[in-house]
Amino acid sequence: MKAPPLAYSALVVDDSPHSRILLLRLLQRSGITQVELAVNGAEGIQRYKASKPDMVFLDAIMPEMDGLAALREIKSIDSEALVVMTTSLSEKEKVLEFKEAGANYYLLKPFENQKFDQTLLKVLTLLAQRLKKE
Amino acid sequence: MECPNCKTNTEGAKRFCTACGAALGALCKRCGKMGKAEDKYCGDCGNALVASANEHLFSHPGGTGEVKQYALDEIEELLSLRKIARQEEAASKQVTQNDIDSIFN
């Protein structure tokens, strides 16, 4: 069932067309219709600077600029940026590296739709809490 | 001491032949005493010497130790085993989504 539109925007940064489309559809299904897509970290940074989306779904292994570099860049632009890593990297060392760099959540690919929904709910809860504080 | 390899006489209690580098005796890894090349056990502490002597043959840069030659299929098998070992090592360091959730919560 399609959720009613939410006033949140998202940026999906992933070099895989399949992953981009999947995330786009999952977000749209959850009511987030303002979704921008980028194919690598460098384009992701450009789009982030231009539109300051509420949340970023960021792949780790990408050409030109990888996810870790992009994450650090996004966090240097806005330390409050809400970033969900979406990657197949499952080495603990790497996971901790992303955590230290400021990733808010980490979704291991391939993920089930239910897991995506749970993570998105955490993101939306965090955004709502921030709005309340303001 | 006469070298078992080139028959040169090396003076004094040397571990290796000064002419060809072959091991002249078996060094006891336990007590550090030098035995004869043919000794199987250390005369001072009773430790087995065969392994020590072989190690010297293979590890001394100037020694006469054989260098093992591998066939192509053996090399491929060894590389394959190494690859499996690395994959297993990497797999042991991997975490599940549940582990990740506990890291991020």
gemmi code that builds the backbone of each chain (N, CA, C; Angstrom):
import gemmi

chains = {
    "A": [
        ("MET", (0.844, -1.195, 0.000), (0.000, 0.000, 0.000), (0.885, 1.254, 0.000)),
        ("LYS", (0.523, 2.203, -0.815), (1.331, 3.414, -0.921), (0.992, 4.377, 0.212)),
        ("ALA", (2.068, 4.898, 0.847), (1.864, 5.823, 1.965), (1.560, 7.215, 1.434)),
        ("PRO", (0.883, 8.071, 2.235), (0.640, 9.443, 1.797), (1.956, 10.201, 1.673)),
        ("PRO", (2.023, 11.210, 0.816), (3.288, 11.919, 0.600), (3.828, 12.561, 1.884)),
        ("LEU", (5.126, 12.495, 2.042), (5.784, 13.127, 3.188), (6.612, 14.292, 2.664)),
        ("ALA", (6.728, 15.298, 3.510), (7.445, 16.500, 3.068), (8.952, 16.366, 3.253)),
        ("TYR", (9.451, 15.174, 3.097), (10.895, 14.970, 3.234), (11.511, 14.680, 1.878)),
        ("SER", (12.787, 15.027, 1.777), (13.496, 14.768, 0.523), (14.667, 13.806, 0.788)),
        ("ALA", (15.030, 13.082, -0.244), (16.110, 12.106, -0.095), (17.044, 12.167, -1.294)),
        ("LEU", (18.286, 11.792, -1.028), (19.281, 11.676, -2.095), (19.818, 10.248, -2.064)),
        ("VAL", (19.788, 9.593, -3.206), (20.319, 8.232, -3.323), (21.607, 8.301, -4.139)),
        ("VAL", (22.713, 7.857, -3.536), (23.994, 7.877, -4.242), (24.469, 6.440, -4.402)),
        ("ASP", (24.431, 5.958, -5.614), (24.803, 4.558, -5.855), (25.167, 4.399, -7.326)),
        ("ASP", (26.268, 3.690, -7.588), (26.672, 3.511, -8.990), (25.882, 2.399, -9.680)),
        ("SER", (25.182, 1.597, -8.908), (24.398, 0.513, -9.506), (22.991, 1.010, -9.878)),
        ("PRO", (22.640, 0.944, -11.167), (21.300, 1.391, -11.575), (20.214, 0.600, -10.849)),
        ("HIS", (20.452, -0.679, -10.664), (19.473, -1.529, -9.991), (19.212, -1.027, -8.565)),
        ("SER", (20.298, -0.723, -7.855), (20.152, -0.242, -6.467), (19.457, 1.110, -6.416)),
        ("ARG", (19.810, 1.981, -7.373), (19.195, 3.315, -7.396), (17.682, 3.203, -7.582)),
        ("ILE", (17.289, 2.376, -8.554), (15.859, 2.214, -8.839), (15.140, 1.568, -7.656)),
        ("LEU", (15.783, 0.562, -7.070), (15.169, -0.122, -5.928), (14.922, 0.860, -4.778)),
        ("LEU", (15.964, 1.642, -4.449), (15.828, 2.605, -3.341), (14.803, 3.684, -3.672)),
        ("LEU", (14.813, 4.125, -4.939), (13.838, 5.130, -5.373), (12.412, 4.598, -5.151)),
        ("ARG", (12.166, 3.381, -5.583), (10.820, 2.803, -5.452), (10.425, 2.605, -3.992)),
        ("LEU", (11.385, 2.145, -3.188), (11.089, 1.929, -1.764), (10.766, 3.247, -1.067)),
        ("LEU", (11.507, 4.286, -1.438), (11.265, 5.598, -0.833), (9.912, 6.147, -1.282)),
        ("GLN", (9.657, 6.028, -2.571), (8.370, 6.532, -3.101), (7.198, 5.778, -2.485)),
        ("ARG", (7.366, 4.489, -2.333), (6.316, 3.665, -1.734), (6.036, 4.110, -0.291)),
        ("SER", (7.100, 4.614, 0.381), (6.948, 5.068, 1.769), (6.460, 6.509, 1.859)),
        ("GLY", (6.230, 7.125, 0.722), (5.678, 8.477, 0.726), (6.692, 9.565, 0.485)),
        ("ILE", (7.962, 9.187, 0.292), (8.981, 10.216, 0.028), (9.125, 10.346, -1.487)),
        ("THR", (8.570, 11.399, -2.014), (8.508, 11.533, -3.471), (9.614, 12.433, -4.024)),
        ("GLN", (10.200, 13.254, -3.139), (11.302, 14.118, -3.603), (12.606, 13.334, -3.478)),
        ("VAL", (12.946, 12.618, -4.498), (14.157, 11.789, -4.455), (15.075, 12.163, -5.610)),
        ("GLU", (16.312, 12.475, -5.255), (17.318, 12.749, -6.275), (18.259, 11.563, -6.364)),
        ("LEU", (18.820, 11.359, -7.532), (19.725, 10.230, -7.730), (21.096, 10.717, -8.192)),
        ("ALA", (22.144, 10.058, -7.692), (23.504, 10.373, -8.134), (24.261, 9.062, -8.326)),
        ("VAL", (25.187, 9.072, -9.291), (25.847, 7.810, -9.659), (27.201, 7.589, -8.990)),
        ("ASN", (27.714, 8.598, -8.319), (28.970, 8.416, -7.580), (29.082, 9.486, -6.497)),
        ("GLY", (30.123, 9.368, -5.693), (30.288, 10.272, -4.561), (30.395, 11.729, -4.971)),
        ("ALA", (31.137, 11.974, -6.058), (31.349, 13.357, -6.501), (30.019, 14.012, -6.893)),
        ("GLU", (29.211, 13.276, -7.667), (27.910, 13.817, -8.066), (27.003, 13.945, -6.836)),
        ("GLY", (27.139, 12.997, -5.932), (26.354, 13.040, -4.692), (26.624, 14.306, -3.892)),
        ("ILE", (27.909, 14.681, -3.810), (28.285, 15.898, -3.072), (27.662, 17.135, -3.740)),
        ("GLN", (27.787, 17.158, -5.067), (27.220, 18.298, -5.825), (25.725, 18.437, -5.536)),
        ("ARG", (25.032, 17.324, -5.630), (23.578, 17.347, -5.418), (23.238, 17.668, -3.962)),
        ("TYR", (24.076, 17.174, -3.054), (23.817, 17.464, -1.637), (23.932, 18.967, -1.366)),
        ("LYS", (25.009, 19.550, -1.906), (25.227, 20.995, -1.715), (24.073, 21.804, -2.297)),
        ("ALA", (23.596, 21.349, -3.458), (22.561, 22.110, -4.160), (21.193, 22.007, -3.489)),
        ("SER", (20.857, 20.835, -2.984), (19.459, 20.688, -2.519), (19.316, 20.339, -1.033)),
        ("LYS", (20.416, 20.087, -0.340), (20.382, 19.764, 1.102), (19.195, 18.833, 1.451)),
        ("PRO", (19.222, 17.609, 0.957), (18.120, 16.682, 1.239), (18.071, 16.315, 2.726)),
        ("ASP", (16.915, 15.848, 3.166), (16.750, 15.479, 4.579), (17.510, 14.202, 4.927)),
        ("MET", (17.673, 13.357, 3.933), (18.381, 12.088, 4.206), (19.157, 11.662, 2.963)),
        ("VAL", (20.258, 10.952, 3.213), (21.092, 10.469, 2.106), (21.265, 8.956, 2.240)),
        ("PHE", (21.034, 8.268, 1.146), (21.309, 6.832, 1.096), (22.566, 6.666, 0.262)),
        ("LEU", (23.623, 6.215, 0.902), (24.949, 6.285, 0.286), (25.597, 4.908, 0.157)),
        ("ASP", (25.964, 4.583, -1.070), (26.699, 3.335, -1.334), (28.155, 3.545, -0.910)),
        ("ALA", (28.894, 2.438, -0.701), (30.279, 2.576, -0.249), (31.285, 2.467, -1.391)),
        ("ILE", (31.086, 1.464, -2.249), (32.071, 1.251, -3.313), (31.546, 1.864, -4.602)),
        ("MET", (32.175, 2.959, -4.983), (31.759, 3.663, -6.198), (32.979, 4.250, -6.890)),
        ("PRO", (32.905, 4.442, -8.202), (34.028, 5.077, -8.912), (34.095, 6.576, -8.591)),
        ("GLU", (35.231, 7.150, -8.950), (35.492, 8.594, -8.769), (35.605, 9.010, -7.311)),
        ("MET", (34.513, 8.943, -6.572), (34.604, 9.225, -5.128), (33.795, 8.160, -4.405)),
        ("ASP", (34.467, 7.414, -3.513), (33.755, 6.325, -2.848), (32.889, 6.847, -1.697)),
        ("GLY", (32.167, 5.923, -1.089), (31.201, 6.296, -0.064), (31.824, 6.909, 1.177)),
        ("LEU", (32.993, 6.418, 1.553), (33.622, 6.938, 2.773), (34.053, 8.395, 2.578)),
        ("ALA", (34.667, 8.649, 1.429), (35.096, 10.028, 1.138), (33.871, 10.940, 1.027)),
        ("ALA", (32.829, 10.440, 0.368), (31.608, 11.242, 0.211), (30.960, 11.509, 1.567)),
        ("LEU", (30.947, 10.488, 2.413), (30.365, 10.640, 3.757), (31.103, 11.732, 4.545)),
        ("ARG", (32.429, 11.654, 4.499), (33.237, 12.664, 5.221), (32.974, 14.063, 4.683)),
        ("GLU", (32.851, 14.154, 3.369), (32.596, 15.452, 2.734), (31.220, 15.994, 3.145)),
        ("ILE", (30.232, 15.122, 3.088), (28.867, 15.544, 3.459), (28.842, 15.991, 4.923)),
        ("LYS", (29.514, 15.236, 5.774), (29.526, 15.576, 7.201), (30.307, 16.865, 7.464)),
        ("SER", (31.282, 17.161, 6.601), (32.021, 18.422, 6.786), (31.157, 19.609, 6.323)),
        ("ILE", (30.257, 19.342, 5.375), (29.334, 20.398, 4.916), (28.266, 20.617, 5.992)),
        ("ASP", (27.736, 19.507, 6.487), (26.691, 19.585, 7.509), (26.844, 18.400, 8.467)),
        ("SER", (27.325, 18.689, 9.662), (27.576, 17.604, 10.625), (26.279, 16.899, 11.044)),
        ("GLU", (25.137, 17.572, 10.819), (23.835, 16.992, 11.182), (23.222, 16.178, 10.036)),
        ("ALA", (23.906, 16.120, 8.925), (23.373, 15.378, 7.771), (23.046, 13.947, 8.173)),
        ("LEU", (21.897, 13.504, 7.711), (21.440, 12.162, 8.081), (21.787, 11.183, 6.963)),
        ("VAL", (22.761, 10.329, 7.232), (23.281, 9.451, 6.178), (23.087, 7.975, 6.538)),
        ("VAL", (22.476, 7.271, 5.601), (22.303, 5.816, 5.747), (23.240, 5.154, 4.739)),
        ("MET", (24.178, 4.370, 5.222), (25.042, 3.634, 4.303), (24.260, 2.437, 3.770)),
        ("THR", (24.295, 2.256, 2.472), (23.641, 1.083, 1.866), (24.717, 0.370, 1.054)),
        ("THR", (25.249, -0.682, 1.621), (26.418, -1.329, 1.012), (26.478, -2.815, 1.341)),
        ("SER", (27.261, -3.517, 0.556), (27.449, -4.948, 0.832), (28.698, -5.188, 1.687)),
        ("LEU", (29.407, -4.118, 2.026), (30.605, -4.279, 2.860), (30.203, -4.724, 4.262)),
        ("SER", (30.696, -5.891, 4.664), (30.277, -6.395, 5.974), (31.444, -6.675, 6.915)),
        ("GLU", (32.645, -6.222, 6.535), (33.779, -6.401, 7.452), (33.606, -5.422, 8.620)),
        ("LYS", (33.748, -5.947, 9.811), (33.536, -5.121, 11.008), (34.381, -3.852, 10.981)),
        ("GLU", (35.622, -4.034, 10.538), (36.555, -2.900, 10.481), (35.980, -1.767, 9.623)),
        ("LYS", (35.394, -2.146, 8.473), (34.818, -1.150, 7.561), (33.579, -0.502, 8.184)),
        ("VAL", (32.742, -1.339, 8.787), (31.515, -0.833, 9.409), (31.882, 0.225, 10.455)),
        ("LEU", (32.881, -0.093, 11.265), (33.307, 0.841, 12.316), (33.885, 2.125, 11.722)),
        ("GLU", (34.552, 1.963, 10.574), (35.139, 3.132, 9.905), (34.031, 4.107, 9.483)),
        ("PHE", (32.937, 3.558, 8.942), (31.805, 4.398, 8.535), (31.117, 5.018, 9.752)),
        ("LYS", (31.031, 4.233, 10.807), (30.416, 4.736, 12.045), (31.231, 5.932, 12.563)),
        ("GLU", (32.558, 5.749, 12.584), (33.437, 6.822, 13.062), (33.357, 8.055, 12.173)),
        ("ALA", (33.135, 7.830, 10.885), (33.051, 8.967, 9.949), (31.711, 9.691, 10.049)),
        ("GLY", (30.788, 9.132, 10.812), (29.541, 9.848, 11.066), (28.284, 9.259, 10.464)),
        ("ALA", (28.377, 8.062, 9.888), (27.165, 7.440, 9.323), (26.141, 7.242, 10.442)),
        ("ASN", (24.876, 7.521, 10.129), (23.827, 7.377, 11.153), (23.275, 5.965, 11.205)),
        ("TYR", (23.132, 5.379, 10.041), (22.620, 4.001, 9.964), (23.375, 3.257, 8.884)),
        ("TYR", (23.241, 1.925, 8.933), (24.007, 1.082, 8.001), (23.133, -0.076, 7.572)),
        ("LEU", (22.814, -0.079, 6.301), (21.927, -1.107, 5.757), (22.754, -2.027, 4.858)),
        ("LEU", (22.815, -3.291, 5.263), (23.647, -4.245, 4.537), (22.898, -4.804, 3.328)),
        ("LYS", (23.515, -4.679, 2.161), (22.916, -5.229, 0.927), (23.256, -6.707, 0.801)),
        ("PRO", (22.432, -7.527, 0.270), (21.055, -7.225, -0.118), (20.155, -7.201, 1.110)),
        ("PHE", (19.241, -6.265, 1.141), (18.375, -6.158, 2.318), (16.928, -6.460, 1.935)),
        ("GLU", (16.173, -6.864, 2.932), (14.752, -7.121, 2.695), (14.005, -5.796, 2.817)),
        ("ASN", (12.884, -5.700, 2.131), (12.100, -4.462, 2.173), (11.727, -4.076, 3.604)),
        ("GLN", (11.451, -5.108, 4.397), (11.059, -4.866, 5.788), (12.200, -4.179, 6.560)),
        ("LYS", (13.422, -4.613, 6.274), (14.583, -4.019, 6.952), (14.749, -2.567, 6.516)),
        ("PHE", (14.506, -2.330, 5.230), (14.584, -0.954, 4.732), (13.547, -0.088, 5.455)),
        ("ASP", (12.337, -0.620, 5.556), (11.257, 0.129, 6.210), (11.617, 0.460, 7.661)),
        ("GLN", (12.205, -0.519, 8.354), (12.605, -0.294, 9.760), (13.634, 0.832, 9.852)),
        ("THR", (14.589, 0.801, 8.936), (15.643, 1.830, 8.950), (15.049, 3.196, 8.609)),
        ("LEU", (14.173, 3.221, 7.607), (13.546, 4.484, 7.220), (12.717, 5.048, 8.379)),
        ("LEU", (12.072, 4.159, 9.106), (11.281, 4.608, 10.258), (12.183, 5.278, 11.306)),
        ("LYS", (13.359, 4.710, 11.519), (14.325, 5.308, 12.462), (14.736, 6.695, 11.968)),
        ("VAL", (14.976, 6.788, 10.654), (15.377, 8.069, 10.063), (14.269, 9.106, 10.255)),
        ("LEU", (13.037, 8.708, 9.954), (11.904, 9.638, 10.054), (11.662, 10.041, 11.513)),
        ("THR", (11.859, 9.098, 12.429), (11.701, 9.404, 13.856), (12.728, 10.448, 14.288)),
        ("LEU", (13.953, 10.253, 13.834), (15.027, 11.190, 14.166), (14.734, 12.579, 13.595)),
        ("LEU", (14.241, 12.608, 12.359), (13.897, 13.895, 11.733), (12.769, 14.591, 12.499)),
        ("ALA", (11.781, 13.795, 12.917), (10.653, 14.366, 13.664), (11.135, 14.918, 15.003)),
        ("GLN", (12.047, 14.215, 15.652), (12.606, 14.689, 16.927), (13.348, 16.005, 16.738)),
        ("ARG", (14.075, 16.105, 15.653), (14.819, 17.337, 15.376), (13.862, 18.496, 15.129)),
        ("LEU", (12.780, 18.213, 14.411), (11.785, 19.261, 14.137), (11.151, 19.762, 15.426)),
        ("LYS", (10.876, 18.826, 16.340), (10.271, 19.179, 17.629), (11.178, 20.135, 18.392)),
        ("LYS", (12.472, 19.832, 18.371), (13.444, 20.658, 19.096), (13.481, 22.073, 18.541)),
        ("GLU", (13.308, 22.158, 17.218), (13.335, 23.490, 16.587), (12.061, 24.236, 16.957)),
    ],
    "B": [
        ("MET", (87.124, -29.413, 11.375), (86.040, -30.357, 11.105), (85.846, -30.505, 9.591)),
        ("GLU", (85.702, -31.743, 9.143), (85.559, -31.970, 7.701), (84.112, -31.737, 7.244)),
        ("CYS", (84.001, -31.010, 6.176), (82.660, -30.717, 5.655), (82.071, -31.964, 5.004)),
        ("PRO", (80.858, -32.359, 5.391), (80.255, -33.551, 4.783), (79.901, -33.343, 3.310)),
        ("ASN", (79.915, -32.099, 2.874), (79.537, -31.819, 1.478), (80.748, -31.723, 0.553)),
        ("CYS", (81.716, -30.823, 0.905), (82.846, -30.616, -0.012), (84.161, -31.172, 0.524)),
        ("LYS", (84.117, -31.731, 1.728), (85.281, -32.376, 2.371), (86.366, -31.390, 2.791)),
        ("THR", (86.115, -30.106, 2.712), (87.095, -29.102, 3.165), (87.166, -29.145, 4.683)),
        ("ASN", (88.374, -28.993, 5.215), (88.520, -28.944, 6.666), (88.358, -27.517, 7.162)),
        ("THR", (87.412, -27.306, 8.026), (87.206, -25.988, 8.613), (87.740, -26.039, 10.044)),
        ("GLU", (88.601, -25.095, 10.365), (89.215, -25.116, 11.689), (88.290, -24.517, 12.749)),
        ("GLY", (88.420, -25.043, 13.940), (87.631, -24.516, 15.061), (86.208, -25.056, 15.044)),
        ("ALA", (85.444, -24.689, 16.069), (84.066, -25.177, 16.195), (83.119, -24.266, 15.426)),
        ("LYS", (83.101, -24.441, 14.129), (82.237, -23.615, 13.277), (80.917, -24.344, 12.978)),
        ("ARG", (79.882, -23.564, 12.763), (78.574, -24.165, 12.453), (78.415, -24.470, 10.960)),
        ("PHE", (79.162, -23.697, 10.157), (79.008, -23.890, 8.701), (80.378, -23.986, 8.046)),
        ("CYS", (80.430, -24.687, 6.952), (81.668, -24.854, 6.188), (82.066, -23.511, 5.592)),
        ("THR", (83.340, -23.148, 5.753), (83.796, -21.850, 5.240), (83.988, -21.885, 3.728)),
        ("ALA", (83.983, -23.077, 3.147), (84.174, -23.193, 1.693), (82.849, -23.241, 0.929)),
        ("CYS", (81.874, -24.032, 1.448), (80.623, -24.170, 0.678), (79.371, -23.764, 1.447)),
        ("GLY", (79.513, -23.504, 2.721), (78.360, -23.032, 3.492), (77.478, -24.132, 4.059)),
        ("ALA", (77.854, -25.382, 3.831), (77.026, -26.486, 4.353), (77.119, -26.528, 5.881)),
        ("ALA", (76.071, -27.047, 6.505), (76.075, -27.166, 7.963), (77.089, -28.220, 8.387)),
        ("LEU", (77.910, -27.868, 9.367), (78.933, -28.802, 9.835), (78.467, -29.587, 11.042)),
        ("GLY", (77.453, -29.102, 11.673), (76.969, -29.801, 12.854), (75.518, -29.461, 13.074)),
        ("ALA", (74.970, -30.099, 14.090), (73.560, -29.850, 14.400), (73.486, -29.008, 15.671)),
        ("LEU", (72.891, -27.862, 15.545), (72.769, -26.964, 16.692), (71.545, -27.365, 17.509)),
        ("CYS", (71.765, -27.526, 18.789), (70.635, -27.871, 19.658), (69.836, -26.600, 19.960)),
        ("LYS", (68.575, -26.659, 19.622), (67.734, -25.474, 19.827), (67.444, -25.240, 21.299)),
        ("ARG", (67.571, -26.307, 22.084), (67.238, -26.161, 23.504), (68.395, -25.554, 24.302)),
        ("CYS", (69.613, -26.166, 24.168), (70.725, -25.684, 25.017), (71.761, -24.877, 24.239)),
        ("GLY", (71.657, -24.862, 22.909), (72.561, -24.038, 22.105), (73.911, -24.692, 21.833)),
        ("LYS", (74.112, -25.923, 22.298), (75.404, -26.593, 22.055), (75.410, -27.174, 20.644)),
        ("MET", (76.649, -27.311, 20.107), (76.797, -27.824, 18.740), (77.154, -29.299, 18.785)),
        ("GLY", (76.409, -30.107, 18.081), (76.744, -31.524, 17.986), (77.294, -31.825, 16.610)),
        ("LYS", (77.637, -33.085, 16.365), (78.126, -33.462, 15.027), (76.935, -33.511, 14.068)),
        ("ALA", (77.248, -33.372, 12.793), (76.178, -33.347, 11.797), (75.338, -34.622, 11.829)),
        ("GLU", (75.988, -35.754, 12.162), (75.267, -37.036, 12.135), (74.554, -37.335, 13.458)),
        ("ASP", (74.789, -36.508, 14.481), (74.127, -36.747, 15.773), (72.608, -36.609, 15.659)),
        ("LYS", (71.905, -37.547, 16.303), (70.434, -37.454, 16.289), (69.927, -36.731, 17.536)),
        ("TYR", (70.699, -36.840, 18.614), (70.283, -36.195, 19.856), (71.441, -35.392, 20.429)),
        ("CYS", (71.127, -34.353, 21.144), (72.134, -33.496, 21.770), (72.809, -34.260, 22.903)),
        ("GLY", (74.172, -34.263, 22.911), (74.928, -34.963, 23.944), (74.879, -34.240, 25.277)),
        ("ASP", (74.437, -32.994, 25.281), (74.387, -32.224, 26.524), (73.026, -32.249, 27.200)),
        ("CYS", (71.945, -32.159, 26.390), (70.622, -32.096, 27.029), (69.642, -33.155, 26.533)),
        ("GLY", (70.019, -33.917, 25.498), (69.158, -35.001, 25.032), (68.090, -34.579, 24.033)),
        ("ASN", (68.097, -33.315, 23.655), (67.092, -32.827, 22.700), (67.349, -33.407, 21.304)),
        ("ALA", (66.280, -33.670, 20.547), (66.432, -34.184, 19.179), (67.069, -33.120, 18.301)),
        ("LEU", (68.064, -33.510, 17.494), (68.817, -32.531, 16.707), (68.487, -32.520, 15.231)),
        ("VAL", (67.798, -33.517, 14.772), (67.592, -33.646, 13.323), (66.933, -32.407, 12.739)),
        ("ALA", (65.901, -31.962, 13.392), (65.173, -30.799, 12.881), (66.070, -29.571, 12.851)),
        ("SER", (66.869, -29.404, 13.922), (67.752, -28.242, 13.995), (68.727, -28.238, 12.826)),
        ("ALA", (69.326, -29.420, 12.563), (70.308, -29.508, 11.493), (69.660, -29.189, 10.147)),
        ("ASN", (68.467, -29.728, 9.923), (67.783, -29.483, 8.652), (67.445, -28.019, 8.484)),
        ("GLU", (67.040, -27.383, 9.581), (66.706, -25.963, 9.511), (67.892, -25.155, 9.028)),
        ("HIS", (69.090, -25.540, 9.554), (70.273, -24.799, 9.133), (70.564, -25.029, 7.667)),
        ("LEU", (70.349, -26.260, 7.226), (70.614, -26.558, 5.817), (69.736, -25.694, 4.914)),
        ("PHE", (68.494, -25.535, 5.349), (67.563, -24.807, 4.492), (67.600, -23.295, 4.687)),
        ("SER", (68.019, -22.873, 5.875), (67.913, -21.442, 6.127), (69.203, -20.671, 5.891)),
        ("HIS", (70.327, -21.357, 5.929), (71.582, -20.618, 5.755), (71.726, -20.164, 4.318)),
        ("PRO", (72.007, -18.874, 4.131), (72.028, -18.346, 2.769), (73.042, -19.035, 1.863)),
        ("GLY", (74.146, -19.463, 2.436), (75.169, -20.094, 1.593), (75.109, -21.601, 1.666)),
        ("GLY", (74.112, -22.152, 2.297), (74.038, -23.583, 2.546), (73.738, -24.377, 1.291)),
        ("THR", (73.824, -25.671, 1.442), (73.590, -26.538, 0.285), (72.177, -27.111, 0.313)),
        ("GLY", (71.324, -26.553, 1.167), (69.955, -27.062, 1.282), (69.236, -27.019, -0.055)),
        ("GLU", (68.432, -28.031, -0.259), (67.721, -28.099, -1.535), (66.625, -27.050, -1.591)),
        ("VAL", (66.399, -26.549, -2.746), (65.256, -25.666, -2.951), (64.183, -26.511, -3.606)),
        ("LYS", (63.021, -26.615, -2.933), (61.991, -27.498, -3.467), (61.395, -26.912, -4.748)),
        ("GLN", (61.322, -27.761, -5.737), (60.710, -27.352, -7.007), (59.261, -27.833, -7.023)),
        ("TYR", (58.348, -26.931, -7.357), (56.928, -27.294, -7.410), (56.459, -27.382, -8.854)),
        ("ALA", (55.610, -28.360, -9.099), (54.992, -28.465, -10.422), (53.884, -27.426, -10.513)),
        ("LEU", (53.482, -27.108, -11.728), (52.472, -26.075, -11.930), (51.166, -26.392, -11.188)),
        ("ASP", (50.747, -27.658, -11.250), (49.490, -28.010, -10.571), (49.613, -27.886, -9.053)),
        ("GLU", (50.852, -28.151, -8.538), (51.074, -27.998, -7.095), (51.000, -26.518, -6.701)),
        ("ILE", (51.567, -25.672, -7.547), (51.531, -24.227, -7.273), (50.088, -23.736, -7.276)),
        ("GLU", (49.339, -24.218, -8.284), (47.929, -23.815, -8.374), (47.151, -24.270, -7.145)),
        ("GLU", (47.459, -25.480, -6.681), (46.765, -26.012, -5.501), (47.114, -25.173, -4.262)),
        ("LEU", (48.422, -24.844, -4.137), (48.849, -24.030, -2.991), (48.197, -22.649, -3.009)),
        ("LEU", (48.149, -22.061, -4.211), (47.519, -20.737, -4.328), (46.033, -20.816, -4.003)),
        ("SER", (45.414, -21.904, -4.450), (43.992, -22.097, -4.180), (43.746, -22.242, -2.682)),
        ("LEU", (44.624, -23.008, -2.024), (44.499, -23.179, -0.573), (44.689, -21.849, 0.152)),
        ("ARG", (45.647, -21.066, -0.344), (45.889, -19.765, 0.274), (44.680, -18.850, 0.102)),
        ("LYS", (44.078, -18.922, -1.094), (42.897, -18.098, -1.373), (41.755, -18.485, -0.425)),
        ("ILE", (41.552, -19.795, -0.254), (40.493, -20.272, 0.644), (40.767, -19.788, 2.073)),
        ("ALA", (42.038, -19.901, 2.481), (42.404, -19.478, 3.841), (42.116, -18.000, 4.040)),
        ("ARG", (42.422, -17.209, 3.002), (42.160, -15.756, 3.097), (40.666, -15.465, 3.148)),
        ("GLN", (39.913, -16.217, 2.338), (38.456, -16.010, 2.329), (37.865, -16.365, 3.687)),
        ("GLU", (38.368, -17.466, 4.249), (37.866, -17.882, 5.564), (38.221, -16.852, 6.630)),
        ("GLU", (39.433, -16.304, 6.499), (39.865, -15.286, 7.467), (38.978, -14.044, 7.353)),
        ("ALA", (38.704, -13.648, 6.091), (37.847, -12.474, 5.868), (36.432, -12.736, 6.378)),
        ("ALA", (35.939, -13.957, 6.114), (34.571, -14.298, 6.545), (34.452, -14.239, 8.063)),
        ("SER", (35.527, -14.620, 8.735), (35.478, -14.618, 10.203), (35.411, -13.200, 10.759)),
        ("LYS", (35.804, -12.225, 9.924), (35.781, -10.824, 10.385), (34.501, -10.111, 9.983)),
        ("GLN", (33.629, -10.833, 9.245), (32.411, -10.193, 8.773), (31.319, -10.184, 9.829)),
        ("VAL", (30.453, -9.196, 9.715), (29.373, -9.062, 10.685), (28.020, -9.136, 9.989)),
        ("THR", (26.992, -9.444, 10.740), (25.640, -9.527, 10.186), (24.925, -8.189, 10.390)),
        ("GLN", (23.721, -8.085, 9.808), (22.943, -6.862, 9.987), (22.617, -6.632, 11.468)),
        ("ASN", (22.374, -7.715, 12.181), (22.082, -7.582, 13.621), (23.279, -7.007, 14.376)),
        ("ASP", (24.474, -7.487, 14.028), (25.692, -6.951, 14.661), (25.829, -5.464, 14.342)),
        ("ILE", (25.548, -5.127, 13.073), (25.661, -3.728, 12.642), (24.660, -2.865, 13.414)),
        ("ASP", (23.444, -3.384, 13.556), (22.415, -2.623, 14.285), (22.868, -2.325, 15.715)),
        ("SER", (23.525, -3.311, 16.327), (23.963, -3.068, 17.708), (25.125, -2.073, 17.743)),
        ("ILE", (25.893, -2.011, 16.668), (26.983, -1.016, 16.596), (26.388, 0.389, 16.451)),
        ("PHE", (25.341, 0.503, 15.654), (24.772, 1.821, 15.355), (23.709, 2.290, 16.339)),
        ("ASN", (23.262, 1.383, 17.224), (22.235, 1.815, 18.189), (22.864, 2.403, 19.458)),
    ],
}
model = gemmi.Model(1)
for chain_id, residues in chains.items():
    chain = gemmi.Chain(chain_id)
    for i, (resn, *xyz) in enumerate(residues, 1):
        res = gemmi.Residue()
        res.name, res.seqid = resn, gemmi.SeqId(i, " ")
        for name, pos in zip(("N", "CA", "C"), xyz):
            atom = gemmi.Atom()
            atom.name, atom.element = name, gemmi.Element(name[0])
            atom.pos, atom.b_iso = gemmi.Position(*pos), 0.0
            res.add_atom(atom)
        chain.add_residue(res)
    model.add_chain(chain)
structure = gemmi.Structure()
structure.add_model(model)
structure.setup_entities()
